[in-house]
Amino acid sequence: MDLKEKNVKKMSEEKELNDDGLTLSQRYELEEKIVDTAFRNSFKIVTGRNTLEDLLDNQHKDSSEQAICAHQPGSYIETETLENMLWHFEGSEEYEKCAEIRDIINVRIQS
């Protein structure tokens, strides 16, 4: 399959709607936003900036806010989840957040 055929195939896949009424690119974009929101909310909880209750209150005040997290709220946050969070923020070049998460991981390792 040459480049032109691949591009035509990709464009037809893009236009094809899934069961949820979204194209593949729209679904990917939505999933990216959900993952980003989950990591940001977990970061707020891990660093003590917010509690789950704060996130839930904000969700009621602003319908665009979501109280989803990358971890199970109220449970111990696994080091693997913290590492995934660090990699997520590294990808978006938010190095201050990375440093805070790194420090949390280091404290756990030393304990």
KAWO-V502158 format. One record per pair of residues at least 12 apart in sequence whose C-alpha atoms are under 7 Angstrom apart, sorted by the first residue. I is the first residue (numbers start at 1). GAP is how many residues later the second one is. Records with the same first field share a line. If there is no record, write none. Layout:
# KAWO-V502158
I->GAP, GAP
This chain:
# KAWO-V502158
37->31
38->30, 31, 32
39->30, 31, 46
41->27, 28
42->27, 28, 29
52->21
55->12
79->26
82->19
86->12, 15
